[in-house]
């Protein structure tokens, strides 16, 4: 069973990679390999770095959110509402980003590209932080300050919230382009991580900040 699950995971990874590659080819053609593409990517990354620096106070303010982890976790009753969201993993989010990008491409190719770019950067940042910190999820033993550094165990992949970060990364460009009501989607993801007891408040706070900052910065880098 372990080997089968391992193979299924890698098959899904290959499928998602091929879908993303196909989406790039269909949506952006050979521009992805041009000098203009790499110039745009450089501008986007510089813009993200500048935005992160300008919002350093929000990241610093988040330090106080750790003090609220225990009280908030105890005050919010556990609920199975929208439990299906628990089954969404990184590969599903990759597919969501591709589908969303493909749907909006006919209306705005720039925003379509930004969705893919924002998801990719947020996924890399979130996964890296999760691995290095290895924070225990609330249901492990109720201790918000339990860490197992360099852990690949799901039980120690709490900080930051991946569902929160990736949903905000995908839908922030969409909301900025097509209407703020689209922020309802990542908001639901964020709240569900709390009432399902899969994450601490600080996990969600930093996940939201990471995903929103990435999506917002990359979207508005066009004007720079």
GROMACS elastic network, one bead per residue, 0.5 to 0.9 nm:
[ bonds ]
;  ai    aj funct       b0    kb
    1     4     6  0.50150   500
    1     5     6  0.61412   500
    1     6     6  0.85255   500
    2     5     6  0.52378   500
    2     6     6  0.61832   500
    2     7     6  0.86944   500
    3     7     6  0.61417   500
    3     8     6  0.85487   500
    4     7     6  0.51239   500
    4     8     6  0.60882   500
    4     9     6  0.85609   500
    5     8     6  0.50233   500
    5     9     6  0.61098   500
    5    10     6  0.86807   500
    6     9     6  0.52325   500
    6    10     6  0.64340   500
    6    11     6  0.87179   500
    7    10     6  0.51752   500
    7    11     6  0.60734   500
    7    12     6  0.85651   500
    8    11     6  0.50346   500
    8    12     6  0.61327   500
    8    13     6  0.85484   500
    9    12     6  0.51996   500
    9    13     6  0.62346   500
    9    14     6  0.87893   500
    9    91     6  0.88155   500
   10    14     6  0.62052   500
   10    15     6  0.85736   500
   11    14     6  0.51548   500
   11    15     6  0.61980   500
   11    16     6  0.86462   500
   12    15     6  0.50381   500
   12    16     6  0.60990   500
   12    17     6  0.84598   500
   12    91     6  0.69908   500
   13    16     6  0.52128   500
   13    17     6  0.60636   500
   13    18     6  0.86015   500
   13    91     6  0.65180   500
   14    17     6  0.50482   500
   14    18     6  0.61492   500
   14    19     6  0.85942   500
   15    18     6  0.51712   500
   15    19     6  0.61746   500
   15    20     6  0.86644   500
   16    19     6  0.50124   500
   16    20     6  0.61429   500
   16    21     6  0.84868   500
   16    91     6  0.65604   500
   16    92     6  0.84212   500
   16    94     6  0.67310   500
   16    95     6  0.63683   500
   16    98     6  0.89076   500
   17    20     6  0.51870   500
   17    21     6  0.61000   500
   17    22     6  0.85457   500
   17    94     6  0.85656   500
   18    22     6  0.59894   500
   18    23     6  0.84316   500
   19    22     6  0.50352   500
   19    23     6  0.60378   500
   19    24     6  0.85986   500
   19    95     6  0.77532   500
   19    98     6  0.75068   500
   20    24     6  0.61905   500
   20    25     6  0.86800   500
   20    94     6  0.79297   500
   20    95     6  0.78764   500
   20    97     6  0.89058   500
   20    98     6  0.62328   500
   20   116     6  0.84992   500
   21    24     6  0.51329   500
   21    25     6  0.63336   500
   21    26     6  0.87112   500
   22    25     6  0.50985   500
   22    26     6  0.61197   500
   22    27     6  0.83635   500
   23    26     6  0.51737   500
   23    27     6  0.57512   500
   23    28     6  0.79811   500
   23    98     6  0.68750   500
   23    99     6  0.89233   500
   23   101     6  0.84042   500
   23   102     6  0.71414   500
   24    27     6  0.52277   500
   24    28     6  0.54303   500
   24    29     6  0.67768   500
   24    30     6  0.88873   500
   24    32     6  0.75946   500
   24   113     6  0.84443   500
   25    28     6  0.56966   500
   25    30     6  0.70485   500
   25    32     6  0.81967   500
   26    29     6  0.58208   500
   27   101     6  0.88675   500
   27   102     6  0.75266   500
   27   105     6  0.70317   500
   27   106     6  0.89664   500
   27   109     6  0.74793   500
   27   112     6  0.84573   500
   27   113     6  0.83166   500
   28    31     6  0.58976   500
   28    32     6  0.63192   500
   28   109     6  0.80019   500
   28   113     6  0.80992   500
   29    32     6  0.66674   500
   29    33     6  0.86347   500
   30    33     6  0.56617   500
   30    34     6  0.68410   500
   31    35     6  0.80890   500
   31    36     6  0.72162   500
   31    37     6  0.60801   500
   32    35     6  0.83504   500
   32    36     6  0.81001   500
   32    37     6  0.52820   500
   32    38     6  0.76587   500
   33    36     6  0.82872   500
   33    37     6  0.65246   500
   33    38     6  0.76359   500
   34    37     6  0.53650   500
   34    38     6  0.68547   500
   34    39     6  0.88373   500
   35    38     6  0.52863   500
   35    39     6  0.61294   500
   35    40     6  0.85901   500
   36    39     6  0.50074   500
   36    40     6  0.60980   500
   36    41     6  0.85755   500
   37    40     6  0.51087   500
   37    41     6  0.62046   500
   37    42     6  0.86606   500
   38    42     6  0.61183   500
   38    43     6  0.85879   500
   39    42     6  0.51023   500
   39    43     6  0.62592   500
   39    44     6  0.86363   500
   40    43     6  0.50636   500
   40    44     6  0.61410   500
   40    45     6  0.86995   500
   40   221     6  0.88855   500
   40   222     6  0.85246   500
   41    44     6  0.50210   500
   41    45     6  0.62469   500
   41    46     6  0.86199   500
   41   117     6  0.88441   500
   42    45     6  0.52474   500
   42    46     6  0.61891   500
   42    47     6  0.85340   500
   43    46     6  0.51658   500
   43    47     6  0.60607   500
   43    48     6  0.85949   500
   43   218     6  0.88727   500
   43   221     6  0.69693   500
   43   222     6  0.85447   500
   43   224     6  0.80165   500
   44    47     6  0.50530   500
   44    48     6  0.61644   500
   44    49     6  0.86818   500
   44   217     6  0.76119   500
   44   218     6  0.54428   500
   44   219     6  0.84472   500
   44   220     6  0.88282   500
   44   221     6  0.57022   500
   44   222     6  0.80372   500
   45    49     6  0.62037   500
   45    50     6  0.86342   500
   45   217     6  0.88891   500
   45   218     6  0.76897   500
   45   221     6  0.88793   500
   46    49     6  0.51121   500
   46    50     6  0.62328   500
   46    51     6  0.86106   500
   46   221     6  0.87949   500
   47    50     6  0.51195   500
   47    51     6  0.60904   500
   47    52     6  0.85534   500
   47   217     6  0.62324   500
   47   218     6  0.69166   500
   47   220     6  0.84576   500
   47   221     6  0.58840   500
   47   224     6  0.81783   500
   48    51     6  0.50905   500
   48    52     6  0.60864   500
   48    53     6  0.86006   500
   48   213     6  0.76181   500
   48   214     6  0.63391   500
   48   215     6  0.89351   500
   48   216     6  0.87389   500
   48   217     6  0.53422   500
   48   218     6  0.64432   500
   48   221     6  0.81170   500
   49    52     6  0.51793   500
   49    53     6  0.62841   500
   49    54     6  0.86941   500
   49   217     6  0.88318   500
   50    53     6  0.51432   500
   50    54     6  0.61831   500
   50    55     6  0.86910   500
   50   217     6  0.87321   500
   51    54     6  0.50182   500
   51    55     6  0.62002   500
   51    56     6  0.85552   500
   51   213     6  0.72607   500
   51   214     6  0.85338   500
   51   217     6  0.63344   500
   52    55     6  0.51784   500
   52    56     6  0.60405   500
   52    59     6  0.86016   500
   52   210     6  0.89095   500
   52   213     6  0.71114   500
   52   214     6  0.84606   500
   52   217     6  0.86341   500
   53    56     6  0.51135   500
   53    57     6  0.85178   500
   54    57     6  0.76736   500
   55    58     6  0.54471   500
   55    59     6  0.68328   500
   55    60     6  0.88243   500
   55   213     6  0.85655   500
   56    59     6  0.50833   500
   56    60     6  0.60572   500
   56    61     6  0.84311   500
   57    61     6  0.58334   500
   57    62     6  0.84598   500
   58    62     6  0.62444   500
   58   209     6  0.80306   500
   59    62     6  0.52003   500
   59    63     6  0.73969   500
   59   206     6  0.73732   500
   59   209     6  0.76139   500
   60    63     6  0.56846   500
   60    64     6  0.82524   500
   61    64     6  0.60223   500
   61    65     6  0.76882   500
   62    65     6  0.50985   500
   62    66     6  0.74464   500
   62   202     6  0.70430   500
   62   205     6  0.70953   500
   62   206     6  0.71039   500
   63    66     6  0.58861   500
   63    67     6  0.78384   500
   63   202     6  0.80527   500
   64    67     6  0.55062   500
   64    68     6  0.71294   500
   64   202     6  0.84870   500
   65    68     6  0.51446   500
   65    69     6  0.65438   500
   65   201     6  0.67248   500
   65   202     6  0.50682   500
   65   203     6  0.88818   500
   65   205     6  0.75318   500
   66    69     6  0.52320   500
   66    70     6  0.81149   500
   66   144     6  0.77381   500
   66   145     6  0.86971   500
   66   200     6  0.82772   500
   66   201     6  0.74014   500
   66   202     6  0.54659   500
   66   203     6  0.87129   500
   67    70     6  0.71048   500
   67    71     6  0.81433   500
   67   202     6  0.86585   500
   68    71     6  0.55162   500
   68    72     6  0.58935   500
   68    73     6  0.82595   500
   68   200     6  0.88070   500
   68   201     6  0.70434   500
   68   202     6  0.77723   500
   69    72     6  0.54780   500
   69    73     6  0.59593   500
   69    74     6  0.85819   500
   69   144     6  0.66170   500
   69   200     6  0.54822   500
   69   201     6  0.52311   500
   69   202     6  0.64080   500
   69   203     6  0.88987   500
   70    73     6  0.52376   500
   70    74     6  0.62256   500
   70    75     6  0.86344   500
   70   138     6  0.89762   500
   70   142     6  0.79158   500
   70   143     6  0.78551   500
   70   144     6  0.68051   500
   70   200     6  0.78946   500
   70   201     6  0.85489   500
   71    74     6  0.52221   500
   71    75     6  0.60579   500
   71    76     6  0.87245   500
   72    75     6  0.50426   500
   72    76     6  0.61387   500
   72   194     6  0.86911   500
   72   200     6  0.80908   500
   72   201     6  0.69189   500
   73    76     6  0.56763   500
   73    77     6  0.80681   500
   73    78     6  0.88966   500
   73   138     6  0.78004   500
   73   142     6  0.87901   500
   73   194     6  0.73429   500
   73   195     6  0.81886   500
   73   197     6  0.72387   500
   73   199     6  0.86162   500
   73   200     6  0.66627   500
   73   201     6  0.73706   500
   74    77     6  0.72522   500
   76    79     6  0.88490   500
   76   194     6  0.75952   500
   76   195     6  0.61452   500
   76   197     6  0.87273   500
   77   195     6  0.64183   500
   77   196     6  0.86183   500
   77   197     6  0.87672   500
   78   194     6  0.82590   500
   78   195     6  0.50506   500
   78   196     6  0.55846   500
   78   197     6  0.63547   500
   79    82     6  0.85558   500
   79    83     6  0.81654   500
   79   192     6  0.85933   500
   79   195     6  0.55687   500
   79   196     6  0.55963   500
   79   197     6  0.83042   500
   80    84     6  0.86545   500
   80   192     6  0.88860   500
   80   195     6  0.79148   500
   80   196     6  0.62716   500
   81    84     6  0.82829   500
   81   192     6  0.77571   500
   81   195     6  0.83356   500
   81   196     6  0.78979   500
   82    85     6  0.59231   500
   82    86     6  0.80857   500
   82   192     6  0.70845   500
   82   196     6  0.87628   500
   83    86     6  0.56137   500
   83    87     6  0.78258   500
   83   192     6  0.80100   500
   83   196     6  0.73483   500
   84    87     6  0.56750   500
   84    88     6  0.75045   500
   85    88     6  0.54797   500
   85    89     6  0.88732   500
   85   163     6  0.85560   500
   85   189     6  0.74997   500
   85   192     6  0.78510   500
   85   193     6  0.87690   500
   86    89     6  0.79222   500
   86   163     6  0.86776   500
   86   192     6  0.87028   500
   86   193     6  0.81948   500
   86   196     6  0.83638   500
   86   198     6  0.84283   500
   87    92     6  0.89454   500
   88    91     6  0.79113   500
   88    92     6  0.56526   500
   88    93     6  0.70452   500
   88   163     6  0.79834   500
   89    92     6  0.52656   500
   89    93     6  0.63441   500
   89    94     6  0.87133   500
   89   162     6  0.85993   500
   89   163     6  0.78862   500
   90    93     6  0.50931   500
   90    94     6  0.61856   500
   90    95     6  0.87329   500
   90   123     6  0.77278   500
   90   162     6  0.80382   500
   90   163     6  0.83925   500
   90   166     6  0.84933   500
   91    95     6  0.63345   500
   91    96     6  0.86372   500
   92    95     6  0.50560   500
   92    96     6  0.61435   500
   92    97     6  0.86326   500
   93    97     6  0.61011   500
   93    98     6  0.85745   500
   93   119     6  0.81932   500
   93   163     6  0.83111   500
   93   166     6  0.70471   500
   93   167     6  0.77451   500
   93   170     6  0.86646   500
   94    97     6  0.51785   500
   94    98     6  0.63444   500
   94    99     6  0.87365   500
   94   116     6  0.83128   500
   94   119     6  0.74143   500
   94   120     6  0.81467   500
   95    98     6  0.50658   500
   95    99     6  0.61324   500
   95   100     6  0.85300   500
   96    99     6  0.51174   500
   96   100     6  0.60020   500
   96   101     6  0.83433   500
   96   170     6  0.83148   500
   97   100     6  0.51885   500
   97   101     6  0.59265   500
   97   102     6  0.84564   500
   97   112     6  0.89893   500
   97   115     6  0.63815   500
   97   116     6  0.59124   500
   97   119     6  0.68029   500
   97   167     6  0.89973   500
   97   170     6  0.61154   500
   97   171     6  0.87666   500
   98   101     6  0.50498   500
   98   102     6  0.60085   500
   98   103     6  0.85803   500
   98   112     6  0.87048   500
   98   115     6  0.81908   500
   98   116     6  0.67188   500
   99   102     6  0.50637   500
   99   103     6  0.61502   500
   99   104     6  0.87509   500
  100   103     6  0.51826   500
  100   104     6  0.63561   500
  100   105     6  0.84992   500
  100   112     6  0.75142   500
  100   115     6  0.77048   500
  100   116     6  0.88858   500
  100   170     6  0.81084   500
  100   171     6  0.86661   500
  100   174     6  0.86355   500
  101   104     6  0.54653   500
  101   105     6  0.59032   500
  101   109     6  0.83241   500
  101   111     6  0.76677   500
  101   113     6  0.67933   500
  101   114     6  0.83338   500
  101   115     6  0.61070   500
  101   116     6  0.67415   500
  101   170     6  0.89086   500
  102   105     6  0.52361   500
  102   106     6  0.77930   500
  102   112     6  0.68438   500
  103   106     6  0.70455   500
  103   107     6  0.83128   500
  103   112     6  0.81294   500
  104   107     6  0.54035   500
  104   108     6  0.60753   500
  104   109     6  0.72443   500
  104   111     6  0.75176   500
  104   112     6  0.58778   500
  104   174     6  0.84345   500
  105   108     6  0.51390   500
  105   110     6  0.77595   500
  105   111     6  0.74189   500
  105   112     6  0.51086   500
  105   113     6  0.80224   500
  106   109     6  0.65912   500
  106   112     6  0.87781   500
  107   111     6  0.88064   500
  107   112     6  0.87382   500
  108   111     6  0.55783   500
  108   112     6  0.63741   500
  108   113     6  0.88981   500
  108   177     6  0.86979   500
  109   113     6  0.62211   500
  109   114     6  0.85823   500
  110   113     6  0.52375   500
  110   114     6  0.61944   500
  110   115     6  0.87978   500
  110   219     6  0.82136   500
  110   222     6  0.84637   500
  111   115     6  0.62202   500
  111   116     6  0.88803   500
  111   173     6  0.62928   500
  111   174     6  0.70187   500
  111   177     6  0.73565   500
  111   219     6  0.68134   500
  112   115     6  0.53482   500
  112   116     6  0.68371   500
  112   117     6  0.88706   500
  112   173     6  0.84846   500
  112   174     6  0.83961   500
  113   116     6  0.53622   500
  113   117     6  0.61676   500
  113   118     6  0.85180   500
  114   118     6  0.57566   500
  114   119     6  0.83359   500
  114   170     6  0.84450   500
  114   173     6  0.68022   500
  114   215     6  0.73522   500
  114   218     6  0.63806   500
  114   219     6  0.60721   500
  115   118     6  0.52144   500
  115   119     6  0.61213   500
  115   120     6  0.85913   500
  115   169     6  0.71832   500
  115   170     6  0.51573   500
  115   171     6  0.73800   500
  115   172     6  0.82444   500
  115   173     6  0.63013   500
  115   174     6  0.75604   500
  115   215     6  0.73081   500
  115   218     6  0.88931   500
  115   219     6  0.84783   500
  116   119     6  0.52386   500
  116   120     6  0.61431   500
  116   121     6  0.87183   500
  116   170     6  0.74004   500
  117   120     6  0.51935   500
  117   121     6  0.62379   500
  117   122     6  0.85152   500
  117   169     6  0.89760   500
  117   170     6  0.89172   500
  117   215     6  0.84528   500
  117   218     6  0.79637   500
  118   121     6  0.54054   500
  118   122     6  0.60346   500
  118   123     6  0.84376   500
  118   166     6  0.83984   500
  118   169     6  0.53971   500
  118   170     6  0.64451   500
  118   173     6  0.83931   500
  118   211     6  0.77857   500
  118   214     6  0.59105   500
  118   215     6  0.52204   500
  118   216     6  0.87860   500
  118   218     6  0.68553   500
  118   219     6  0.86284   500
  119   122     6  0.52178   500
  119   123     6  0.59354   500
  119   124     6  0.85985   500
  119   165     6  0.87137   500
  119   166     6  0.59834   500
  119   167     6  0.82852   500
  119   168     6  0.87949   500
  119   169     6  0.54452   500
  119   170     6  0.56584   500
  119   211     6  0.81277   500
  119   214     6  0.85352   500
  119   215     6  0.79909   500
  120   123     6  0.51964   500
  120   124     6  0.62999   500
  120   125     6  0.87275   500
  120   166     6  0.88191   500
  120   169     6  0.88729   500
  121   124     6  0.52430   500
  121   125     6  0.62289   500
  121   126     6  0.85388   500
  121   169     6  0.87633   500
  121   214     6  0.76532   500
  122   125     6  0.51408   500
  122   126     6  0.58784   500
  122   127     6  0.83324   500
  122   162     6  0.87314   500
  122   165     6  0.67162   500
  122   166     6  0.63150   500
  122   169     6  0.65805   500
  122   210     6  0.70571   500
  122   211     6  0.61055   500
  122   214     6  0.68574   500
  122   215     6  0.86242   500
  123   126     6  0.51837   500
  123   127     6  0.58919   500
  123   128     6  0.83754   500
  123   162     6  0.76140   500
  123   165     6  0.79473   500
  123   166     6  0.66181   500
  123   169     6  0.89458   500
  124   127     6  0.53305   500
  124   128     6  0.60924   500
  124   129     6  0.86554   500
  125   128     6  0.52673   500
  125   129     6  0.62400   500
  125   130     6  0.86106   500
  125   210     6  0.85309   500
  126   129     6  0.52936   500
  126   130     6  0.60947   500
  126   131     6  0.86433   500
  126   159     6  0.81144   500
  126   160     6  0.64563   500
  126   161     6  0.78365   500
  126   162     6  0.63022   500
  126   165     6  0.73925   500
  126   166     6  0.85109   500
  126   207     6  0.78778   500
  126   210     6  0.82445   500
  127   130     6  0.51465   500
  127   131     6  0.62235   500
  127   132     6  0.87599   500
  127   157     6  0.86003   500
  127   160     6  0.87443   500
  127   162     6  0.77894   500
  128   131     6  0.52848   500
  128   132     6  0.63295   500
  128   133     6  0.87017   500
  129   132     6  0.52642   500
  129   133     6  0.60343   500
  129   134     6  0.80922   500
  129   157     6  0.89013   500
  129   159     6  0.72044   500
  129   160     6  0.72755   500
  130   133     6  0.55144   500
  130   134     6  0.55670   500
  130   135     6  0.72626   500
  130   149     6  0.88429   500
  130   150     6  0.81886   500
  130   151     6  0.79847   500
  130   152     6  0.83584   500
  130   156     6  0.78753   500
  130   157     6  0.51557   500
  130   158     6  0.67588   500
  130   159     6  0.55656   500
  130   160     6  0.65367   500
  130   161     6  0.87001   500
  130   162     6  0.87187   500
  131   134     6  0.55095   500
  131   135     6  0.87643   500
  131   149     6  0.70036   500
  131   151     6  0.54412   500
  131   152     6  0.61659   500
  131   153     6  0.88609   500
  131   156     6  0.84214   500
  131   157     6  0.69017   500
  132   135     6  0.88941   500
  132   148     6  0.85764   500
  132   149     6  0.53917   500
  132   151     6  0.70674   500
  133   147     6  0.64897   500
  133   148     6  0.67937   500
  133   150     6  0.64126   500
  133   151     6  0.76702   500
  133   156     6  0.83507   500
  133   157     6  0.80128   500
  133   158     6  0.88684   500
  133   159     6  0.72975   500
  134   146     6  0.85509   500
  134   147     6  0.53168   500
  134   150     6  0.59572   500
  134   151     6  0.51493   500
  134   152     6  0.76038   500
  134   153     6  0.80324   500
  134   154     6  0.89477   500
  134   155     6  0.84780   500
  134   157     6  0.53609   500
  134   158     6  0.70827   500
  134   159     6  0.73282   500
  135   144     6  0.79484   500
  135   145     6  0.75065   500
  135   146     6  0.60895   500
  135   148     6  0.62202   500
  135   149     6  0.75232   500
  135   151     6  0.86015   500
  135   155     6  0.80593   500
  135   157     6  0.57416   500
  135   158     6  0.52366   500
  135   159     6  0.57773   500
  135   160     6  0.87218   500
  136   139     6  0.81198   500
  136   140     6  0.62682   500
  136   141     6  0.81306   500
  136   142     6  0.86330   500
  136   143     6  0.76977   500
  136   144     6  0.71094   500
  136   145     6  0.77696   500
  136   146     6  0.55887   500
  136   147     6  0.57597   500
  136   148     6  0.73223   500
  136   154     6  0.87275   500
  136   155     6  0.58030   500
  136   157     6  0.65743   500
  136   158     6  0.58304   500
  136   159     6  0.81674   500
  136   199     6  0.88833   500
  137   140     6  0.56366   500
  137   141     6  0.80856   500
  137   142     6  0.78244   500
  137   143     6  0.83850   500
  137   144     6  0.76654   500
  137   146     6  0.86409   500
  137   154     6  0.85217   500
  137   155     6  0.56856   500
  137   156     6  0.60677   500
  137   157     6  0.70309   500
  137   158     6  0.50875   500
  137   159     6  0.82987   500
  137   197     6  0.79651   500
  137   198     6  0.60331   500
  137   199     6  0.57747   500
  137   200     6  0.71770   500
  138   141     6  0.65651   500
  138   143     6  0.67620   500
  138   144     6  0.67216   500
  138   155     6  0.89116   500
  138   158     6  0.82753   500
  138   197     6  0.61149   500
  138   198     6  0.62736   500
  138   199     6  0.60502   500
  138   200     6  0.63346   500
  139   142     6  0.58576   500
  139   143     6  0.87237   500
  139   155     6  0.83630   500
  139   197     6  0.66500   500
  139   198     6  0.70430   500
  139   199     6  0.86321   500
  140   143     6  0.77432   500
  140   155     6  0.68332   500
  140   156     6  0.85112   500
  141   144     6  0.86352   500
  141   146     6  0.85918   500
  142   146     6  0.88216   500
  143   146     6  0.57588   500
  144   147     6  0.85529   500
  144   200     6  0.72212   500
  146   156     6  0.87932   500
  147   151     6  0.89576   500
  147   156     6  0.71466   500
  148   151     6  0.59295   500
  148   156     6  0.65862   500
  149   156     6  0.85435   500
  151   154     6  0.83595   500
  151   156     6  0.64508   500
  151   157     6  0.75131   500
  152   155     6  0.86492   500
  152   156     6  0.72426   500
  152   157     6  0.72230   500
  153   156     6  0.53992   500
  153   157     6  0.65979   500
  154   157     6  0.51222   500
  154   158     6  0.78461   500
  155   158     6  0.71685   500
  156   159     6  0.83081   500
  157   160     6  0.78468   500
  157   161     6  0.82594   500
  157   162     6  0.88226   500
  158   161     6  0.60131   500
  158   162     6  0.81440   500
  158   198     6  0.75188   500
  158   199     6  0.59184   500
  158   200     6  0.76079   500
  158   203     6  0.65398   500
  159   162     6  0.79537   500
  159   199     6  0.77926   500
  159   200     6  0.81761   500
  159   202     6  0.78430   500
  159   204     6  0.80967   500
  159   206     6  0.80289   500
  159   207     6  0.78629   500
  160   164     6  0.82020   500
  160   165     6  0.75796   500
  160   199     6  0.84144   500
  160   200     6  0.89802   500
  160   202     6  0.76463   500
  160   204     6  0.64809   500
  160   205     6  0.80308   500
  160   206     6  0.58845   500
  160   207     6  0.50196   500
  160   208     6  0.87459   500
  160   210     6  0.86738   500
  161   164     6  0.52938   500
  161   165     6  0.61724   500
  161   166     6  0.85949   500
  161   190     6  0.82492   500
  161   193     6  0.77823   500
  161   198     6  0.87341   500
  161   199     6  0.66670   500
  161   200     6  0.84965   500
  161   202     6  0.87194   500
  161   203     6  0.50028   500
  161   204     6  0.52635   500
  161   205     6  0.82605   500
  161   206     6  0.74922   500
  161   208     6  0.80279   500
  162   165     6  0.50938   500
  162   166     6  0.58754   500
  162   167     6  0.82122   500
  162   203     6  0.87161   500
  162   204     6  0.85276   500
  162   207     6  0.65379   500
  163   166     6  0.54822   500
  163   167     6  0.59493   500
  163   168     6  0.84764   500
  163   186     6  0.84085   500
  163   189     6  0.64838   500
  163   190     6  0.72124   500
  163   193     6  0.77046   500
  163   204     6  0.87089   500
  163   207     6  0.79093   500
  164   167     6  0.54094   500
  164   168     6  0.61827   500
  164   169     6  0.84856   500
  164   186     6  0.65144   500
  164   187     6  0.80217   500
  164   189     6  0.59437   500
  164   190     6  0.50097   500
  164   191     6  0.87297   500
  164   193     6  0.77405   500
  164   203     6  0.86094   500
  164   204     6  0.61373   500
  164   205     6  0.85331   500
  164   206     6  0.87155   500
  164   207     6  0.52309   500
  164   208     6  0.55788   500
  164   210     6  0.89132   500
  164   211     6  0.72793   500
  165   168     6  0.53808   500
  165   169     6  0.60289   500
  165   170     6  0.86992   500
  165   186     6  0.84706   500
  165   190     6  0.85780   500
  165   204     6  0.79153   500
  165   206     6  0.78669   500
  165   208     6  0.52200   500
  165   209     6  0.74473   500
  165   210     6  0.59181   500
  165   212     6  0.73690   500
  166   170     6  0.61063   500
  166   171     6  0.85461   500
  166   186     6  0.83970   500
  166   207     6  0.79707   500
  166   208     6  0.85524   500
  166   210     6  0.87758   500
  166   211     6  0.59206   500
  166   212     6  0.89486   500
  167   170     6  0.52588   500
  167   171     6  0.60796   500
  167   172     6  0.82079   500
  167   185     6  0.74340   500
  167   187     6  0.84988   500
  167   189     6  0.70162   500
  167   190     6  0.84209   500
  167   208     6  0.85431   500
  167   211     6  0.72342   500
  167   212     6  0.88637   500
  168   171     6  0.53003   500
  168   172     6  0.54872   500
  168   173     6  0.87490   500
  168   183     6  0.77378   500
  168   185     6  0.82428   500
  168   186     6  0.51747   500
  168   187     6  0.80126   500
  168   189     6  0.88322   500
  168   190     6  0.88741   500
  168   207     6  0.82725   500
  168   208     6  0.62935   500
  168   209     6  0.84950   500
  168   210     6  0.82522   500
  168   212     6  0.51967   500
  168   213     6  0.87341   500
  168   214     6  0.86648   500
  168   215     6  0.72191   500
  169   172     6  0.57606   500
  169   173     6  0.75333   500
  169   186     6  0.86822   500
  169   208     6  0.84882   500
  169   210     6  0.78476   500
  169   212     6  0.56101   500
  169   213     6  0.78864   500
  169   214     6  0.62169   500
  169   216     6  0.81129   500
  170   173     6  0.67103   500
  170   174     6  0.72888   500
  170   186     6  0.85675   500
  170   211     6  0.78749   500
  170   212     6  0.87624   500
  170   215     6  0.68987   500
  171   175     6  0.59507   500
  171   176     6  0.85083   500
  171   182     6  0.66532   500
  171   183     6  0.66804   500
  171   185     6  0.73846   500
  171   186     6  0.68732   500
  171   212     6  0.85831   500
  171   215     6  0.77408   500
  172   175     6  0.50594   500
  172   176     6  0.61154   500
  172   177     6  0.85816   500
  172   180     6  0.86125   500
  172   182     6  0.77797   500
  172   183     6  0.67476   500
  172   186     6  0.84115   500
  172   211     6  0.79840   500
  172   212     6  0.60546   500
  172   213     6  0.87361   500
  172   214     6  0.86483   500
  172   215     6  0.53465   500
  172   216     6  0.61357   500
  172   219     6  0.84263   500
  173   176     6  0.51312   500
  173   177     6  0.61777   500
  173   178     6  0.84276   500
  173   212     6  0.88265   500
  173   215     6  0.55653   500
  173   216     6  0.62174   500
  173   218     6  0.80772   500
  173   219     6  0.57241   500
  173   220     6  0.87780   500
  174   177     6  0.52408   500
  174   178     6  0.57044   500
  174   179     6  0.73793   500
  174   180     6  0.84211   500
  174   182     6  0.68780   500
  174   183     6  0.85347   500
  175   178     6  0.53308   500
  175   181     6  0.67019   500
  175   183     6  0.59377   500
  176   179     6  0.60136   500
  176   180     6  0.63021   500
  176   182     6  0.85408   500
  176   183     6  0.89528   500
  176   216     6  0.77090   500
  176   219     6  0.79793   500
  177   180     6  0.83042   500
  177   219     6  0.87259   500
  178   181     6  0.85551   500
  178   182     6  0.77580   500
  179   182     6  0.61707   500
  179   183     6  0.83483   500
  180   183     6  0.56711   500
  180   184     6  0.80993   500
  181   184     6  0.57485   500
  181   185     6  0.83180   500
  182   185     6  0.58831   500
  182   186     6  0.79986   500
  183   186     6  0.57776   500
  183   187     6  0.62188   500
  183   188     6  0.87805   500
  184   188     6  0.61669   500
  184   189     6  0.87572   500
  185   188     6  0.53913   500
  185   189     6  0.65710   500
  185   190     6  0.88672   500
  186   190     6  0.61051   500
  186   191     6  0.86842   500
  186   208     6  0.84088   500
  187   190     6  0.50618   500
  187   191     6  0.62618   500
  187   192     6  0.85473   500
  187   208     6  0.87798   500
  188   191     6  0.52702   500
  188   192     6  0.60429   500
  188   193     6  0.87089   500
  189   192     6  0.52253   500
  189   193     6  0.64797   500
  190   193     6  0.54220   500
  190   194     6  0.70209   500
  190   204     6  0.61975   500
  190   205     6  0.86264   500
  190   207     6  0.85048   500
  190   208     6  0.74959   500
  191   194     6  0.52979   500
  191   195     6  0.65209   500
  191   196     6  0.85630   500
  191   204     6  0.82652   500
  192   195     6  0.53297   500
  192   196     6  0.58065   500
  192   197     6  0.83803   500
  192   198     6  0.85736   500
  193   196     6  0.54196   500
  193   197     6  0.63411   500
  193   198     6  0.54501   500
  193   199     6  0.56049   500
  193   200     6  0.81652   500
  193   201     6  0.88265   500
  193   204     6  0.73769   500
  194   197     6  0.52214   500
  194   198     6  0.64477   500
  194   199     6  0.57087   500
  194   200     6  0.66282   500
  194   201     6  0.67880   500
  194   204     6  0.77223   500
  195   198     6  0.78658   500
  195   199     6  0.86646   500
  196   199     6  0.78700   500
  197   200     6  0.73919   500
  199   202     6  0.81358   500
  199   203     6  0.59661   500
  199   204     6  0.68645   500
  200   203     6  0.52029   500
  200   204     6  0.66870   500
  200   205     6  0.88088   500
  201   204     6  0.52580   500
  201   205     6  0.61312   500
  201   206     6  0.87381   500
  202   206     6  0.60881   500
  202   207     6  0.82506   500
  203   206     6  0.55518   500
  203   207     6  0.59888   500
  203   208     6  0.85385   500
  204   208     6  0.59182   500
  204   209     6  0.84270   500
  205   208     6  0.52702   500
  205   209     6  0.62126   500
  205   210     6  0.86223   500
  206   210     6  0.59159   500
  206   211     6  0.84486   500
  207   210     6  0.51577   500
  207   211     6  0.60825   500
  207   212     6  0.83611   500
  208   211     6  0.53188   500
  208   212     6  0.58296   500
  208   213     6  0.81791   500
  209   212     6  0.53253   500
  209   213     6  0.57768   500
  209   214     6  0.83262   500
  210   213     6  0.53784   500
  210   214     6  0.61295   500
  210   215     6  0.86486   500
  211   214     6  0.52722   500
  211   215     6  0.61597   500
  211   216     6  0.84435   500
  212   215     6  0.52376   500
  212   216     6  0.58134   500
  212   217     6  0.82108   500
  213   216     6  0.52384   500
  213   217     6  0.57917   500
  213   218     6  0.83542   500
  214   217     6  0.53315   500
  214   218     6  0.60825   500
  214   219     6  0.84682   500
  215   218     6  0.53879   500
  215   219     6  0.60608   500
  215   220     6  0.86684   500
  216   219     6  0.52517   500
  216   220     6  0.62677   500
  216   221     6  0.85481   500
  217   220     6  0.53917   500
  217   221     6  0.60014   500
  218   221     6  0.51270   500
  218   222     6  0.75716   500
  219   222     6  0.64500   500
  219   223     6  0.87627   500
  220   223     6  0.58441   500
  220   224     6  0.75819   500
  221   224     6  0.53225   500
